[in-house]
Amino acid sequence: MTILETPKVQRDVDMVWQNCLKIIRDSISEQSYKTWFEPIIPGKLEGKKLTIQVPSQFFYEWLEENYVHLLRKALDFSIGRDGTLEYTIIVDSGNQKKNEPPIAINMPQHSSPVGRVDNNPMNDQVRNPFEMKDLNSLNLDSYLNPNYTFDNFVEGDCNRLARAAGFAVASKPGVTSFNPLMIYGGVGLGKTHLVQAIGNFMKNKAANKFVLYVSSEKFTSQFINAIRNNSLQDFMNFYMQVDILIIDDVQFLSGKEKTQETFFHIFNHLHQSGKQIVMTSDRPPRELEGVEDRLLSRFKWGLTADLQTPDFETRIAIIQKKAQAEGISIAYEVIEYLAHSIDTNVRELEGVMISLLAQASLTRREIDVELAKNTLRHLVKDSEKEVTIDTIIEAVTEHFKVRIPDLKGKSRLREIVLPRQIAMYLAKELTNLSLKSIGYHFGGRDHSTVIHAIQTVNDLMDTDKDISSAVNKLLKIFRK
C-alpha cells in the first residue's frame, strides 16, 4: 500500500481479490492454491483494473502459463467481463546478472507493458495479461503466394489425408480437432503448397482474419532482431494477434532454446484463444531432435498427417495439370514416360516439365519421347551420383554388346534375356523406381516379371562367378 492509498481503497482491493480467490480455490488443489496464490498480494484497484503483486519473474510466468484462464474467470466474477488485471513483478536489481535484462525474454501469453517503473532499488515491472496492441497499427502482410491453392494441388493416395485435413482447417479454423495441424514429409512433396493453400483459402473467405505464413528461420531472425532492438514485446504482441499462424519447417527450431521458449508462449496463447496453428516439418514430431518436450507434446495435440512420394497415377495427374496450366498438349506416351522415369518428388517432376517445355520452345520441336529422354539426360549430367534407367540400360547393353531395342523387345534368347534381367536388377538396386515403372522401361513388362528377374540374378550371383563379376563391375560404374 502506498502513502496515497486510503484504508477504504485498500479494503476494496482486498475484497475484490478475496472474491477472486473464492473462484480460484474451488478450481484447483489445496497445494496448488497455497503455492501459487497465497503469496500474491493485492496492490490497488483503479476503476475496473486490479493490480496484484507476485514475488518473482518465474512466479509470474508460471501463472501466465498455467492459470491465466482461471484468473480471467475469477476476474469476470469479482469485477465483470470488462475487468482487467495487471501484475507487479518485483525484480531485485542487485541480484540481476549484468548481462541479463530485468525481465526475461520468455514473455507471457497475454501481456503488454504498461510502462511504470518506481524510482527505488526494487523495480516494479507492471504487465497486463489481457490487453493487447491494436491490430490496425501493424503491417498485416500474410506473406502468402497466391499461386498456391487447393485447386492446383493434385490429390492422390499419397496426400489425401493431409489435403482433407487442410481443407477442413481452412473451412473452420480453430474449430476442428486438427489444432495444431502438422504436415510432414520429404523435400518437394508439396508441404509448403498445401499449408499456403490453407492460408489463401481462409484469407479469401474471411478478409478480416489475420493469416500469417512464416518460415521457422524467419521467425528466429525476427526474434533475434527483437532482442537486439529491445522490441521483444512488440514481437510477442504481433504474433499473439494472428488468427491463423502457419510456420514452415519447424525442424529448424532445433537447438534454439530461447526461440523455442518464446514460440511456446505464442503457441499456448493462440491455441487457448481458439486460433489455428499449422506447421510443416520434414519428419514426424517424435523424430524431432533438439526440440523441448513441452513443445513436442503440444505438436501432438491435434493431427499429424504425412505427405508421401506421389504414386504413378498421381504423377500422371501432376504432369497433365502442369501441361494444362501452360496451355500445351502433350502425348500420353510422353506423360507416361516422364511419370515412370521420375518418382522422387513433385518438385523434381515439375522442374523436368519446365525444362522440357523450354527445350521444345527453344528448338521448335514437338514434345515427344525422344525429346523427353534428351531433357532427362541433360538434367542428370550435373549430378555424377544420379542414376537413371536409361544410363543403366546403356551401360548394360555396352557391357554385353547387345542392342537397346533387343533388350526392351520380346526376344527369349539367353544372350538377350540375361542382360535384360541384370538391367532390371540394377534398376532396382540403384534407383527408387517401383517395380511397375521398371517393367515399363523394358517393353511394358509387369511387376511379376521384374521380381522374377531380380530373384534370378540374385541366385546366379551366388553360383556363377562370371555373372557375379559382371554385375559388380556394373555396380561400380554407378557407385564411384
C-alpha positions as CSV (number, residue, x, y, z in Angstrom):
1,M,0.0,0.0,0.0
2,T,1.4,3.4,-1.0
3,I,1.1,6.6,1.1
4,L,-1.8,7.9,-1.2
5,E,-4.0,4.8,-0.6
6,T,-6.7,5.2,2.0
7,P,-7.9,2.3,4.2
8,K,-11.2,2.2,2.3
9,V,-9.4,1.8,-1.0
10,Q,-7.3,-1.0,0.4
11,R,-10.4,-2.7,1.8
12,D,-12.0,-2.5,-1.7
13,V,-8.9,-4.1,-3.2
14,D,-8.8,-6.8,-0.6
15,M,-12.5,-7.6,-1.1
16,V,-12.1,-7.9,-4.9
17,W,-9.1,-10.1,-4.5
18,Q,-10.8,-12.3,-1.9
19,N,-13.7,-12.8,-4.3
20,C,-11.2,-13.8,-7.0
21,L,-9.7,-16.3,-4.6
22,K,-13.0,-17.9,-3.9
23,I,-13.3,-18.9,-7.5
24,I,-9.7,-19.9,-7.7
25,R,-9.7,-22.1,-4.6
26,D,-12.7,-24.1,-5.8
27,S,-11.0,-24.8,-9.1
28,I,-7.6,-26.2,-8.1
29,S,-6.0,-28.4,-5.4
30,E,-5.2,-27.0,-2.0
31,Q,-1.5,-27.5,-2.5
32,S,-1.5,-25.5,-5.8
33,Y,-3.6,-22.8,-4.2
34,K,-1.1,-22.4,-1.3
35,T,1.9,-22.5,-3.6
36,W,0.8,-20.1,-6.3
37,F,-2.0,-17.8,-4.9
38,E,-1.4,-17.4,-1.2
39,P,1.9,-15.5,-1.9
40,I,0.1,-12.9,-4.1
41,I,-0.5,-9.5,-2.6
42,P,-3.4,-7.3,-3.9
43,G,-2.0,-4.0,-4.9
44,K,-4.5,-1.4,-6.0
45,L,-7.9,-1.1,-7.7
46,E,-8.3,1.7,-10.3
47,G,-11.8,1.5,-11.7
48,K,-12.1,-2.0,-13.0
49,K,-8.3,-2.6,-13.2
50,L,-6.9,-4.7,-10.4
51,T,-3.1,-4.8,-9.8
52,I,-1.6,-7.7,-7.9
53,Q,2.0,-8.2,-6.8
54,V,3.9,-11.5,-7.4
55,P,7.2,-12.4,-5.9
56,S,9.3,-13.2,-8.9
57,Q,9.5,-13.3,-12.7
58,F,9.3,-17.1,-12.6
59,F,6.2,-16.9,-10.5
60,Y,4.6,-14.5,-13.0
61,E,5.4,-16.8,-16.0
62,W,4.1,-19.8,-14.2
63,L,0.8,-18.1,-13.6
64,E,0.6,-17.0,-17.2
65,E,1.4,-20.5,-18.5
66,N,-0.9,-22.4,-16.2
67,Y,-3.6,-20.2,-14.7
68,V,-4.3,-17.3,-16.9
69,H,-7.8,-18.7,-17.9
70,L,-8.6,-19.3,-14.2
71,L,-7.6,-15.7,-13.4
72,R,-9.8,-14.5,-16.2
73,K,-12.7,-16.5,-14.8
74,A,-12.1,-15.1,-11.3
75,L,-11.9,-11.5,-12.6
76,D,-15.2,-11.9,-14.5
77,F,-16.8,-13.0,-11.3
78,S,-15.4,-10.3,-9.0
79,I,-15.3,-7.3,-11.3
80,G,-17.0,-8.2,-14.6
81,R,-16.1,-9.2,-18.1
82,D,-14.6,-5.7,-18.7
83,G,-12.3,-6.1,-15.7
84,T,-8.6,-6.0,-16.3
85,L,-5.6,-7.4,-14.4
86,E,-2.1,-6.2,-14.1
87,Y,0.9,-7.9,-12.4
88,T,3.5,-6.1,-10.5
89,I,6.7,-8.1,-10.6
90,I,9.4,-7.4,-8.0
91,V,12.9,-7.7,-9.6
92,D,15.8,-7.2,-7.3
93,S,18.3,-5.2,-9.4
94,G,21.1,-6.1,-7.1
95,N,20.8,-9.8,-7.8
96,Q,20.5,-9.4,-11.6
97,K,23.4,-10.6,-13.6
98,K,24.9,-7.7,-15.5
99,N,24.4,-9.3,-18.9
100,E,20.7,-10.1,-18.4
101,P,17.7,-7.7,-18.6
102,P,15.4,-7.3,-15.6
103,I,12.6,-9.1,-17.5
104,A,13.3,-12.5,-19.0
105,I,12.7,-12.9,-22.8
106,N,10.1,-15.6,-22.4
107,M,7.2,-13.1,-22.3
108,P,3.8,-14.2,-21.2
109,Q,0.8,-15.2,-23.3
110,H,-1.5,-12.2,-22.8
111,S,0.8,-9.4,-21.8
112,S,1.8,-5.9,-23.0
113,P,3.9,-3.5,-21.0
114,V,2.1,-0.6,-19.3
115,G,5.4,1.1,-18.6
116,R,5.5,2.1,-14.9
117,V,8.9,1.8,-13.1
118,D,9.2,3.1,-9.5
119,N,12.3,5.0,-8.6
120,N,13.7,2.7,-5.9
121,P,16.1,-0.2,-5.6
122,M,13.3,-2.6,-6.2
123,N,11.9,-2.1,-9.8
124,D,8.1,-2.8,-10.2
125,Q,7.6,-4.1,-13.7
126,V,3.8,-3.8,-14.5
127,R,2.2,-6.1,-17.2
128,N,-1.3,-6.5,-18.3
129,P,-2.1,-10.1,-19.1
130,F,-5.4,-9.4,-21.0
131,E,-4.6,-6.3,-23.0
132,M,-3.0,-6.4,-26.5
133,K,-1.8,-3.9,-29.1
134,D,-4.3,-2.6,-31.7
135,L,-4.1,-4.7,-34.9
136,N,-4.6,-1.5,-37.0
137,S,-1.2,-0.3,-36.1
138,L,0.5,-3.4,-37.6
139,N,1.7,-4.3,-41.1
140,L,-0.6,-7.3,-41.9
141,D,1.2,-8.8,-44.9
142,S,0.4,-12.5,-44.8
143,Y,3.5,-13.5,-46.9
144,L,1.3,-15.9,-48.9
145,N,2.0,-16.9,-52.5
146,P,-1.4,-16.6,-54.3
147,N,-0.5,-19.3,-56.7
148,Y,-0.7,-22.0,-54.0
149,T,-4.3,-23.1,-53.9
150,F,-6.4,-26.2,-53.2
151,D,-7.5,-26.1,-56.9
152,N,-4.0,-26.7,-58.3
153,F,-2.9,-29.1,-55.5
154,V,-3.2,-32.5,-57.1
155,E,-4.8,-35.0,-54.8
156,G,-3.8,-38.7,-54.7
157,D,-3.4,-41.6,-52.2
158,C,-0.1,-40.1,-51.2
159,N,-1.6,-36.9,-49.8
160,R,-5.3,-37.4,-49.4
161,L,-5.5,-37.3,-45.6
162,A,-3.3,-34.2,-45.4
163,R,-5.3,-32.4,-48.1
164,A,-8.6,-33.3,-46.5
165,A,-7.4,-32.1,-43.0
166,G,-6.0,-28.9,-44.6
167,F,-9.3,-28.1,-46.2
168,A,-11.2,-28.8,-43.0
169,V,-8.9,-26.5,-41.1
170,A,-9.2,-23.8,-43.8
171,S,-13.0,-24.1,-43.7
172,K,-13.3,-23.9,-39.9
173,P,-10.0,-22.7,-38.4
174,G,-9.6,-23.3,-34.7
175,V,-12.9,-25.2,-34.6
176,T,-11.9,-28.7,-35.6
177,S,-9.8,-31.1,-33.5
178,F,-7.0,-30.6,-36.0
179,N,-5.3,-27.9,-34.0
180,P,-2.4,-27.8,-34.4
181,L,-2.2,-29.4,-37.9
182,M,1.2,-30.8,-38.5
183,I,2.1,-31.7,-42.1
184,Y,5.3,-33.6,-42.6
185,G,7.2,-35.2,-45.4
186,G,10.3,-35.2,-47.5
187,V,11.7,-32.4,-49.8
188,G,9.5,-31.4,-52.7
189,L,6.3,-33.3,-51.8
190,G,4.1,-30.2,-51.5
191,K,4.1,-29.2,-47.8
192,T,4.5,-25.5,-48.5
193,H,1.9,-25.6,-51.3
194,L,-0.7,-27.2,-49.0
195,V,-0.2,-25.0,-46.0
196,Q,-0.2,-21.9,-48.1
197,A,-3.4,-23.1,-49.8
198,I,-4.9,-23.2,-46.3
199,G,-3.9,-19.6,-45.7
200,N,-5.1,-18.4,-49.1
201,F,-8.4,-20.1,-48.8
202,M,-9.0,-18.6,-45.3
203,K,-7.8,-15.2,-46.4
204,N,-10.2,-15.1,-49.3
205,K,-13.1,-16.5,-47.2
206,A,-12.7,-14.0,-44.3
207,A,-10.8,-10.9,-45.1
208,N,-10.9,-9.7,-41.5
209,K,-8.9,-12.6,-40.3
210,F,-5.2,-12.2,-39.9
211,V,-3.4,-15.0,-41.6
212,L,0.4,-15.2,-41.3
213,Y,2.8,-17.5,-43.1
214,V,6.4,-17.6,-41.8
215,S,9.3,-19.9,-42.0
216,S,11.0,-21.0,-38.8
217,E,14.2,-19.3,-40.0
218,K,12.4,-16.0,-40.4
219,F,10.7,-16.4,-37.1
220,T,14.1,-16.9,-35.4
221,S,15.6,-14.0,-37.3
222,Q,12.7,-11.7,-36.2
223,F,13.1,-12.9,-32.6
224,I,16.8,-12.1,-32.6
225,N,16.3,-8.7,-34.1
226,A,13.6,-8.0,-31.5
227,I,16.0,-8.7,-28.7
228,R,18.7,-6.6,-30.3
229,N,16.3,-3.7,-30.8
230,N,14.7,-4.0,-27.4
231,S,11.3,-4.6,-29.1
232,L,10.5,-8.1,-27.9
233,Q,7.2,-7.1,-26.5
234,D,6.1,-5.7,-29.9
235,F,7.2,-9.0,-31.5
236,M,5.2,-11.0,-29.0
237,N,2.1,-8.8,-29.4
238,F,2.2,-9.1,-33.1
239,Y,2.2,-12.9,-33.1
240,M,-0.3,-13.2,-30.4
241,Q,-2.9,-11.5,-32.6
242,V,-2.7,-13.9,-35.5
243,D,-5.9,-15.8,-36.4
244,I,-4.1,-18.5,-38.4
245,L,-0.3,-19.0,-37.9
246,I,1.4,-21.1,-40.5
247,I,5.0,-21.8,-39.6
248,D,7.1,-23.8,-42.1
249,D,9.9,-26.2,-41.4
250,V,9.7,-26.3,-37.6
251,Q,12.6,-28.8,-37.5
252,F,14.9,-25.7,-37.8
253,L,13.9,-24.6,-34.3
254,S,16.1,-27.5,-33.1
255,G,18.7,-26.3,-30.5
256,K,17.3,-22.7,-30.4
257,E,16.2,-22.8,-26.8
258,K,15.2,-19.1,-26.4
259,T,13.3,-19.1,-29.7
260,Q,11.5,-22.3,-28.7
261,E,10.6,-20.8,-25.3
262,T,9.1,-17.7,-27.0
263,F,7.3,-19.8,-29.6
264,F,5.9,-22.0,-26.7
265,H,4.2,-19.0,-25.2
266,I,2.8,-17.8,-28.5
267,F,1.6,-21.3,-29.3
268,N,-0.2,-21.5,-25.9
269,H,-1.8,-18.2,-26.3
270,L,-3.1,-18.8,-29.9
271,H,-4.3,-22.4,-29.0
272,Q,-6.1,-21.3,-25.9
273,S,-7.7,-18.4,-27.8
274,G,-9.1,-20.8,-30.3
275,K,-6.8,-19.6,-33.1
276,Q,-5.5,-22.1,-35.7
277,I,-1.9,-23.2,-35.9
278,V,-0.5,-25.0,-38.9
279,M,3.1,-26.3,-39.1
280,T,5.3,-28.3,-41.5
281,S,8.3,-30.5,-40.8
282,D,10.5,-32.9,-42.7
283,R,9.8,-35.6,-40.1
284,P,7.1,-36.5,-37.6
285,P,7.2,-34.8,-34.1
286,R,8.5,-38.0,-32.4
287,E,11.7,-37.7,-34.5
288,L,12.4,-34.0,-34.0
289,E,15.6,-33.8,-32.0
290,G,16.7,-30.7,-30.1
291,V,13.1,-29.6,-29.6
292,E,11.8,-29.2,-26.0
293,D,9.5,-31.9,-24.7
294,R,6.8,-29.4,-23.8
295,L,6.7,-28.1,-27.4
296,L,6.7,-31.6,-28.8
297,S,3.7,-32.6,-26.6
298,R,1.8,-29.6,-27.9
299,F,2.6,-30.5,-31.5
300,K,0.8,-33.8,-30.9
301,W,-2.4,-32.2,-29.6
302,G,-4.0,-32.0,-33.0
303,L,-3.5,-34.0,-36.2
304,T,-0.2,-35.1,-37.7
305,A,-0.5,-36.1,-41.4
306,D,2.2,-37.1,-43.8
307,L,2.9,-36.4,-47.5
308,Q,4.4,-39.4,-49.3
309,T,6.2,-39.8,-52.6
310,P,3.5,-39.5,-55.3
311,D,2.4,-42.8,-56.9
312,F,2.3,-43.3,-60.6
313,E,-1.3,-42.2,-61.1
314,T,-0.7,-39.0,-59.1
315,R,2.5,-38.3,-61.1
316,I,0.4,-38.6,-64.3
317,A,-2.2,-36.2,-62.9
318,I,0.6,-33.7,-61.9
319,I,2.1,-33.7,-65.4
320,Q,-1.3,-33.2,-67.0
321,K,-2.1,-30.4,-64.6
322,K,1.1,-28.6,-65.4
323,A,0.7,-29.0,-69.1
324,Q,-2.9,-27.7,-68.9
325,A,-1.7,-24.7,-66.9
326,E,0.9,-23.9,-69.6
327,G,-1.8,-24.3,-72.3
328,I,0.0,-27.1,-74.2
329,S,-0.9,-30.6,-75.3
330,I,1.5,-33.5,-74.6
331,A,1.0,-37.0,-76.0
332,Y,0.1,-39.6,-73.3
333,E,3.1,-41.7,-74.1
334,V,5.4,-38.8,-73.2
335,I,3.5,-38.2,-70.0
336,E,3.7,-41.9,-69.2
337,Y,7.5,-41.9,-69.8
338,L,8.1,-39.0,-67.5
339,A,5.9,-40.4,-64.8
340,H,7.7,-43.7,-64.9
341,S,11.2,-42.0,-65.1
342,I,10.8,-39.6,-62.2
343,D,9.3,-40.8,-58.9
344,T,11.2,-38.9,-56.3
345,N,9.1,-35.8,-55.6
346,V,6.7,-33.3,-57.1
347,R,9.3,-30.5,-57.3
348,E,11.7,-32.5,-59.4
349,L,8.8,-33.6,-61.7
350,E,7.7,-30.0,-62.2
351,G,11.3,-29.0,-62.8
352,V,11.6,-31.5,-65.6
353,M,8.4,-30.3,-67.1
354,I,9.6,-26.7,-67.1
355,S,12.9,-27.8,-68.8
356,L,11.0,-30.0,-71.3
357,L,8.7,-27.1,-72.3
358,A,11.8,-24.8,-72.6
359,Q,13.6,-27.3,-74.8
360,A,10.6,-27.6,-77.1
361,S,10.1,-23.9,-77.3
362,L,13.8,-23.1,-78.0
363,T,14.4,-25.8,-80.5
364,R,10.9,-25.6,-82.0
365,R,10.5,-29.3,-81.7
366,E,7.4,-31.3,-80.9
367,I,7.4,-32.8,-77.5
368,D,7.9,-36.5,-78.0
369,V,9.6,-39.3,-76.0
370,E,12.9,-38.7,-77.6
371,L,12.9,-35.1,-76.5
372,A,11.9,-36.1,-73.0
373,K,14.8,-38.6,-72.9
374,N,17.3,-35.9,-74.0
375,T,15.9,-33.5,-71.5
376,L,16.3,-36.0,-68.7
377,R,19.8,-36.9,-69.8
378,H,20.7,-33.3,-69.9
379,L,19.4,-32.7,-66.4
380,V,21.3,-35.5,-64.7
381,K,24.7,-34.6,-66.2
382,D,25.0,-32.1,-63.4
383,S,25.0,-34.8,-60.8
384,E,27.5,-37.6,-61.2
385,K,25.8,-39.7,-58.5
386,E,22.4,-39.6,-60.1
387,V,21.4,-42.8,-61.9
388,T,18.6,-43.2,-64.4
389,I,17.0,-46.2,-66.0
390,D,18.4,-45.0,-69.4
391,T,22.0,-44.8,-68.1
392,I,21.7,-48.3,-66.7
393,I,20.3,-49.7,-70.0
394,E,23.1,-48.0,-71.9
395,A,25.8,-49.4,-69.6
396,V,24.4,-53.0,-69.7
397,T,24.0,-53.0,-73.5
398,E,27.5,-51.7,-73.9
399,H,28.9,-54.3,-71.5
400,F,27.1,-57.3,-73.0
401,K,27.3,-55.9,-76.6
402,V,23.6,-56.1,-77.3
403,R,21.2,-53.6,-78.9
404,I,18.8,-51.5,-76.8
405,P,15.8,-52.4,-78.9
406,D,16.6,-56.1,-78.3
407,L,16.9,-55.5,-74.6
408,K,13.5,-53.9,-74.5
409,G,11.9,-56.3,-77.0
410,K,10.4,-59.7,-76.8
411,S,13.4,-61.9,-77.6
412,R,13.8,-65.0,-75.5
413,L,17.4,-65.7,-76.4
414,R,19.6,-66.3,-73.4
415,E,22.2,-63.7,-74.6
416,I,19.4,-61.1,-74.5
417,V,17.3,-62.4,-71.6
418,L,20.2,-62.4,-69.1
419,P,21.4,-58.8,-69.8
420,R,17.7,-57.7,-69.6
421,Q,17.4,-59.4,-66.2
422,I,20.6,-57.8,-65.0
423,A,19.5,-54.4,-66.1
424,M,16.2,-54.8,-64.2
425,Y,18.2,-55.9,-61.1
426,L,20.5,-52.9,-61.4
427,A,17.4,-50.6,-61.8
428,K,16.0,-52.0,-58.5
429,E,19.3,-51.6,-56.7
430,L,20.3,-48.1,-58.0
431,T,17.0,-46.2,-58.4
432,N,13.9,-45.5,-56.4
433,L,11.6,-46.7,-59.3
434,S,8.8,-49.0,-58.5
435,L,8.7,-52.5,-60.0
436,K,5.9,-51.3,-62.2
437,S,7.9,-48.4,-63.5
438,I,11.0,-50.6,-64.1
439,G,8.9,-53.1,-66.1
440,Y,7.5,-50.2,-68.2
441,H,11.0,-49.3,-69.4
442,F,11.6,-52.9,-70.6
443,G,8.8,-53.2,-73.1
444,G,5.9,-52.7,-70.7
445,R,6.6,-55.9,-68.7
446,D,4.6,-56.4,-65.5
447,H,6.0,-56.3,-62.0
448,S,6.0,-60.1,-61.6
449,T,8.5,-60.3,-64.5
450,V,10.7,-57.8,-62.7
451,I,10.5,-59.8,-59.5
452,H,11.5,-63.0,-61.3
453,A,14.4,-61.2,-63.0
454,I,15.7,-59.8,-59.7
455,Q,15.5,-63.2,-58.0
456,T,17.2,-64.9,-61.0
457,V,20.2,-62.5,-60.8
458,N,20.4,-62.9,-57.1
459,D,20.6,-66.7,-57.5
460,L,23.1,-66.6,-60.3
461,M,25.4,-64.3,-58.4
462,D,25.6,-66.9,-55.7
463,T,26.5,-69.7,-58.1
464,D,28.2,-68.2,-61.2
465,K,31.4,-66.2,-60.7
466,D,31.3,-64.6,-64.1
467,I,27.8,-63.3,-63.6
468,S,28.7,-62.0,-60.1
469,S,31.8,-60.3,-61.5
470,A,29.8,-58.7,-64.4
471,V,27.1,-57.3,-62.0
472,N,29.7,-56.0,-59.5
473,K,31.6,-54.3,-62.3
474,L,28.4,-52.6,-63.5
475,L,27.5,-51.6,-59.9
476,K,31.0,-49.9,-59.5
477,I,30.3,-47.8,-62.6
478,F,27.4,-46.1,-60.8
479,R,28.8,-46.1,-57.3
480,K,32.1,-44.3,-57.9
